[in-house]
Amino acid sequence: MSKNLQKTSENQKTFEQNGAPRPEGSDELEGGQFCNADFNVITTKHGWTMGTYTNNDGTSGYILTNGTSIFHFDTAGNIILSTGKPAQAGCGGKVIIRAEDKQEKAKTTSIHITGNDDQKTRVKDGEGGETVEEYPPYSLFVEGDIAIESQGGEVSIKADNITLNAVNVLTLRAGEAINLEAGQGGGKVNVLTGDYNINAAFCNNTITGGHYIDNSGETTVNQVLPGTVTAINTVGGVNYLVRGEYNVGVLGDYNLASKGNILFGSLTGGLGVRVLGKSYESVGGNKKSVIFGKPLSGVDPPTETFQQTISGAAPVSYALRAMQKIENKAVAGWSLSTAAPIDMKGSVVTILGSSIFLN
């Protein structure tokens, strides 16, 4: 045997002792094993070994390794770069690629990053102590724009917590709809902002629970389209507690209808009604007015408990028509004064009094 053949044979035996080929009689490959048949060393130099191998099924492969890093063409047509021990898996060092332009084209791409607990560093916090900073297992840094596009498919990102940090503006744009779902409909969506603006053609809210608003400023609703209607339909009640003034201005008709009773009450003030046109009142039942004539605090007492002033715009200033008897009772007397004649007509006129004065 020549010296070159003898050296090649020795290199092959040395590589075999490091675990490249399988021992004779073994059926399957163990972890880190490349072949179960023949391994051929092409060359060795400065601790690097280049070689090819074959398996019992006739497949073959090629490797270049120094025992720590490996460049491997396996039997399945894969190209494997490993920075760990010469094997199809494992990681010990780094793979660094520096290029002016880089382009990859593949039917599928899969990246599995297991992380490294040793990717931590201690940084002094300026107060005599140290803080531990952990580097993320996967980090992407780009000096410029980033474009991620999926043609005819979907993009899914899954993590325990996801943070999108935009220094200036964050824009979410969709061709049809944008859906926000928290806890499969049972979670919470929090919005913290200085100004919250919505510009939409329609805004529909479906709330199965309560709807609460704590507002320290003004609330304004402007409807600029003529004929629009604001409606509140509830099977319960509507309560308003206003500590200041409550003003309602209506340029059209104001209708108030209640199937039950209607109560207007003023606890400490009065009631004023001003009508520029005609006023009508229709009462289906009895009507009773109780007037106490008590003045409000700080207001001079009135001279009359009940006062009516009727103008003379029509020939008859006051007309009273009753289908039955009219009774007027006054404890302190009754006074009637008129500048025109008084006509009293009836089938029977009766005047009763302890003293009757006619002038």
PLY file of the C-alpha trace (Angstrom):
ply
format ascii 1.0
element vertex 359
property float x
property float y
property float z
element edge 358
property int vertex1
property int vertex2
end_header
0.00 0.00 0.00
1.36 3.39 -0.95
1.86 6.13 1.63
-1.03 8.22 0.19
-3.43 5.29 0.30
-2.25 4.39 3.78
-2.81 8.03 4.93
-6.27 8.10 3.40
-7.12 4.87 5.13
-5.90 6.22 8.46
-7.96 9.43 8.01
-10.98 7.36 7.21
-10.52 5.24 10.32
-10.03 8.39 12.42
-13.26 9.91 11.03
-15.08 6.64 11.60
-14.01 6.70 15.23
-15.58 10.18 15.55
-18.92 8.71 14.62
-19.59 9.45 10.96
-20.47 5.97 9.65
-22.49 3.45 11.55
-20.84 0.34 12.98
-21.28 -2.83 11.00
-24.47 -4.73 11.70
-26.54 -1.67 12.70
-29.90 -1.21 10.98
-30.70 2.45 11.72
-28.74 5.68 12.11
-28.19 7.08 15.53
-28.09 10.79 16.34
-25.16 12.40 14.57
-24.59 9.50 12.20
-24.45 10.12 8.47
-24.21 6.69 6.93
-24.37 2.98 7.66
-22.13 1.79 4.84
-18.95 3.36 3.42
-17.32 6.75 4.13
-14.66 8.00 1.73
-12.27 10.76 2.86
-11.37 13.02 -0.06
-8.85 15.18 1.80
-7.90 16.47 5.23
-6.11 19.73 5.97
-5.55 21.74 9.20
-8.18 19.74 11.05
-10.78 19.90 8.25
-12.14 16.77 6.59
-13.89 16.55 3.22
-15.55 13.36 2.21
-18.44 11.46 0.67
-20.45 8.56 2.02
-22.85 5.89 0.90
-25.61 3.97 2.65
-26.79 0.42 2.34
-29.77 1.58 0.26
-27.46 3.15 -2.36
-27.93 6.80 -1.31
-24.92 9.06 -0.90
-23.93 12.42 0.57
-21.11 14.92 0.94
-19.70 16.73 4.01
-17.05 19.28 4.94
-16.36 19.49 8.68
-13.79 20.23 11.34
-15.62 18.28 14.02
-17.50 21.37 15.28
-18.99 23.01 12.19
-20.27 21.17 9.13
-21.35 21.81 5.55
-23.50 18.85 4.54
-25.31 17.66 1.39
-27.44 14.82 2.74
-29.10 11.87 1.03
-32.48 13.62 0.77
-31.10 16.53 -1.28
-30.91 18.92 1.67
-28.09 21.40 2.23
-27.31 21.64 5.94
-25.14 24.21 7.72
-24.50 23.29 11.34
-22.38 25.15 13.86
-22.59 22.40 16.43
-21.19 18.93 16.25
-21.13 17.34 12.77
-24.76 16.27 12.59
-28.03 17.11 10.93
-29.11 19.14 13.98
-27.52 21.09 16.79
-26.15 24.60 17.17
-23.06 25.81 18.91
-21.69 28.80 17.04
-23.01 31.40 14.62
-23.80 31.45 10.94
-22.87 34.88 9.54
-23.80 35.94 6.02
-22.54 39.23 4.60
-23.74 40.15 1.13
-24.58 43.20 -0.94
-27.89 41.64 -2.03
-29.53 38.45 -0.87
-32.47 36.64 -2.40
-34.06 33.37 -1.41
-36.70 31.50 -3.35
-38.24 28.32 -2.03
-41.56 26.50 -2.01
-41.59 26.41 1.79
-39.37 27.88 4.49
-39.42 26.77 8.12
-37.35 28.29 10.95
-37.28 26.71 14.40
-35.48 28.68 17.10
-35.20 26.98 20.47
-33.67 29.94 22.30
-30.65 30.06 24.56
-30.79 30.64 28.30
-27.23 31.96 28.19
-28.22 34.92 26.00
-28.13 37.27 28.98
-25.84 40.08 30.03
-25.43 42.03 33.23
-25.56 45.81 32.92
-24.78 48.27 35.69
-27.77 50.43 36.54
-25.76 53.46 37.78
-26.74 52.90 41.42
-24.12 50.35 42.24
-26.28 47.41 41.23
-26.75 45.34 38.11
-29.68 44.44 35.93
-29.92 41.42 33.68
-30.85 42.05 30.06
-31.97 39.09 27.99
-31.52 39.07 24.25
-34.48 37.77 22.24
-33.91 34.41 20.50
-35.02 35.98 17.22
-34.13 39.57 16.37
-34.59 41.49 13.11
-33.05 44.92 12.57
-33.57 46.79 9.31
-32.30 50.23 8.42
-35.17 51.20 6.15
-38.60 49.95 5.17
-39.91 46.42 5.74
-42.46 44.86 3.41
-44.24 41.57 4.28
-46.71 40.41 1.65
-48.77 37.28 1.23
-50.37 36.62 -2.15
-53.65 34.73 -1.87
-52.95 33.56 1.67
-53.07 34.63 5.28
-50.50 36.02 7.72
-50.71 34.75 11.30
-48.62 35.94 14.26
-49.00 34.13 17.57
-47.41 34.94 20.92
-48.32 35.33 24.58
-48.07 39.11 24.18
-47.66 41.14 20.99
-46.57 44.80 20.98
-46.57 47.05 17.91
-44.49 50.14 18.61
-44.83 52.91 16.03
-42.77 56.02 16.74
-45.14 58.25 14.74
-48.26 56.67 13.21
-49.73 53.17 13.36
-52.11 52.40 10.48
-54.27 49.31 10.14
-55.64 49.01 6.61
-57.91 46.28 5.25
-59.77 45.83 1.97
-63.01 44.70 3.61
-63.03 44.74 7.42
-60.86 45.01 10.53
-61.84 42.70 13.39
-60.70 43.11 16.99
-61.43 40.03 19.09
-60.38 39.60 22.71
-60.91 36.42 24.69
-63.20 34.95 22.00
-65.70 37.71 22.68
-65.32 37.61 26.47
-62.10 39.61 26.91
-61.35 43.31 27.10
-60.13 45.98 24.65
-58.51 49.02 26.25
-57.92 52.28 24.38
-55.78 54.95 26.04
-55.41 58.13 24.01
-55.69 61.89 24.16
-58.09 62.24 21.20
-60.36 59.48 19.92
-61.84 60.24 16.49
-64.22 58.07 14.47
-65.18 58.95 10.89
-67.67 56.37 9.64
-70.80 56.19 7.51
-72.54 54.01 10.13
-71.66 53.23 13.75
-73.50 50.27 15.26
-73.00 49.20 18.89
-74.42 45.92 20.20
-73.98 45.82 23.98
-75.34 42.92 26.01
-74.22 44.39 29.35
-74.02 47.91 30.72
-72.86 51.03 28.88
-71.13 53.55 31.13
-69.50 56.88 30.23
-67.51 59.00 32.69
-67.09 62.40 31.07
-65.44 65.43 32.64
-65.97 67.69 29.60
-68.74 68.60 27.21
-70.88 66.18 25.21
-72.19 67.44 21.86
-74.18 65.68 19.14
-74.53 67.53 15.82
-76.85 66.11 13.16
-76.39 68.17 10.01
-78.67 66.22 7.66
-82.26 67.56 7.63
-84.87 65.03 8.63
-82.59 62.92 10.81
-84.08 61.49 13.99
-82.54 60.70 17.38
-84.46 57.85 19.00
-84.11 56.03 22.34
-86.18 52.85 22.57
-86.09 51.11 25.93
-88.25 48.59 27.75
-87.07 50.09 31.04
-86.79 53.69 32.20
-84.78 56.80 31.36
-83.38 58.89 34.22
-81.74 62.30 33.91
-80.07 64.02 36.85
-79.06 67.55 35.91
-77.44 69.72 38.56
-77.38 72.79 36.34
-79.81 74.14 33.76
-81.76 71.91 31.37
-82.65 73.66 28.13
-84.61 72.18 25.23
-85.11 74.18 22.04
-87.46 72.84 19.37
-88.01 74.63 16.06
-90.88 72.30 15.15
-93.65 70.69 17.19
-93.01 69.35 20.69
-95.18 66.36 21.53
-95.29 64.62 24.90
-97.42 61.50 25.28
-97.64 59.13 28.21
-99.73 56.03 28.69
-99.63 56.64 32.44
-99.58 59.79 34.52
-97.57 62.93 33.78
-96.15 64.83 36.74
-94.41 68.19 36.66
-92.89 69.17 39.98
-90.72 72.03 41.16
-89.21 71.46 44.62
-87.89 74.96 45.30
-88.91 77.08 42.30
-91.92 77.98 40.22
-93.49 77.13 36.87
-93.97 79.45 33.92
-95.73 78.76 30.62
-95.44 81.17 27.72
-97.46 80.63 24.56
-97.44 83.11 21.68
-100.25 81.39 19.83
-103.45 79.65 20.89
-103.63 77.34 23.89
-105.98 74.40 24.16
-106.65 72.07 27.07
-108.87 69.00 27.03
-109.46 67.08 30.26
-111.36 63.81 30.08
-111.89 63.54 33.83
-112.18 65.99 36.70
-109.80 68.87 37.20
-108.81 70.25 40.59
-106.52 73.15 41.34
-105.26 73.80 44.88
-103.47 77.14 45.25
-101.88 77.97 48.64
-100.50 81.38 47.75
-97.29 80.88 49.79
-94.45 83.10 48.60
-91.01 81.68 47.90
-88.11 82.56 50.18
-86.94 86.09 49.50
-90.00 86.98 47.39
-92.61 89.54 48.50
-96.02 87.99 49.25
-98.58 88.44 46.46
-101.73 90.56 46.95
-103.92 87.96 45.21
-103.75 84.19 45.60
-105.13 83.59 42.11
-105.06 86.26 39.43
-106.18 86.27 35.81
-105.68 89.14 33.40
-107.64 88.87 30.16
-107.17 91.36 27.35
-109.96 92.94 25.32
-108.75 91.85 21.90
-112.10 90.09 21.28
-115.67 91.36 21.92
-116.00 88.84 24.77
-113.04 88.77 27.15
-114.19 85.82 29.27
-116.78 83.16 28.37
-117.81 80.40 30.78
-120.20 77.72 29.64
-121.34 75.01 32.03
-123.75 72.17 31.41
-124.73 72.05 35.09
-124.91 74.38 38.11
-122.09 76.75 38.93
-121.14 77.29 42.58
-118.94 80.09 43.89
-118.14 80.15 47.61
-116.01 82.82 49.25
-115.37 82.85 53.02
-114.36 86.52 53.18
-116.94 87.80 50.71
-117.37 88.18 47.01
-116.90 91.37 45.00
-117.93 92.03 41.43
-116.99 95.28 39.74
-117.69 96.19 36.13
-117.88 99.41 34.14
-120.63 98.04 31.88
-124.19 96.91 32.62
-124.73 93.49 34.18
-127.29 91.20 32.61
-128.62 88.31 34.67
-131.00 86.07 32.78
-132.71 82.91 33.87
-136.06 81.32 34.41
-135.61 81.88 38.14
-133.07 84.23 39.73
-132.62 83.89 43.48
-130.50 86.20 45.60
-130.11 85.34 49.28
-128.30 87.40 51.92
-128.70 88.81 55.37
-128.31 92.27 53.85
-128.82 93.19 50.24
-127.76 96.58 48.95
-128.87 97.75 45.51
-127.77 101.11 44.14
0 1
1 2
2 3
3 4
4 5
5 6
6 7
7 8
8 9
9 10
10 11
11 12
12 13
13 14
14 15
15 16
16 17
17 18
18 19
19 20
20 21
21 22
22 23
23 24
24 25
25 26
26 27
27 28
28 29
29 30
30 31
31 32
32 33
33 34
34 35
35 36
36 37
37 38
38 39
39 40
40 41
41 42
42 43
43 44
44 45
45 46
46 47
47 48
48 49
49 50
50 51
51 52
52 53
53 54
54 55
55 56
56 57
57 58
58 59
59 60
60 61
61 62
62 63
63 64
64 65
65 66
66 67
67 68
68 69
69 70
70 71
71 72
72 73
73 74
74 75
75 76
76 77
77 78
78 79
79 80
80 81
81 82
82 83
83 84
84 85
85 86
86 87
87 88
88 89
89 90
90 91
91 92
92 93
93 94
94 95
95 96
96 97
97 98
98 99
99 100
100 101
101 102
102 103
103 104
104 105
105 106
106 107
107 108
108 109
109 110
110 111
111 112
112 113
113 114
114 115
115 116
116 117
117 118
118 119
119 120
120 121
121 122
122 123
123 124
124 125
125 126
126 127
127 128
128 129
129 130
130 131
131 132
132 133
133 134
134 135
135 136
136 137
137 138
138 139
139 140
140 141
141 142
142 143
143 144
144 145
145 146
146 147
147 148
148 149
149 150
150 151
151 152
152 153
153 154
154 155
155 156
156 157
157 158
158 159
159 160
160 161
161 162
162 163
163 164
164 165
165 166
166 167
167 168
168 169
169 170
170 171
171 172
172 173
173 174
174 175
175 176
176 177
177 178
178 179
179 180
180 181
181 182
182 183
183 184
184 185
185 186
186 187
187 188
188 189
189 190
190 191
191 192
192 193
193 194
194 195
195 196
196 197
197 198
198 199
199 200
200 201
201 202
202 203
203 204
204 205
205 206
206 207
207 208
208 209
209 210
210 211
211 212
212 213
213 214
214 215
215 216
216 217
217 218
218 219
219 220
220 221
221 222
222 223
223 224
224 225
225 226
226 227
227 228
228 229
229 230
230 231
231 232
232 233
233 234
234 235
235 236
236 237
237 238
238 239
239 240
240 241
241 242
242 243
243 244
244 245
245 246
246 247
247 248
248 249
249 250
250 251
251 252
252 253
253 254
254 255
255 256
256 257
257 258
258 259
259 260
260 261
261 262
262 263
263 264
264 265
265 266
266 267
267 268
268 269
269 270
270 271
271 272
272 273
273 274
274 275
275 276
276 277
277 278
278 279
279 280
280 281
281 282
282 283
283 284
284 285
285 286
286 287
287 288
288 289
289 290
290 291
291 292
292 293
293 294
294 295
295 296
296 297
297 298
298 299
299 300
300 301
301 302
302 303
303 304
304 305
305 306
306 307
307 308
308 309
309 310
310 311
311 312
312 313
313 314
314 315
315 316
316 317
317 318
318 319
319 320
320 321
321 322
322 323
323 324
324 325
325 326
326 327
327 328
328 329
329 330
330 331
331 332
332 333
333 334
334 335
335 336
336 337
337 338
338 339
339 340
340 341
341 342
342 343
343 344
344 345
345 346
346 347
347 348
348 349
349 350
350 351
351 352
352 353
353 354
354 355
355 356
356 357
357 358
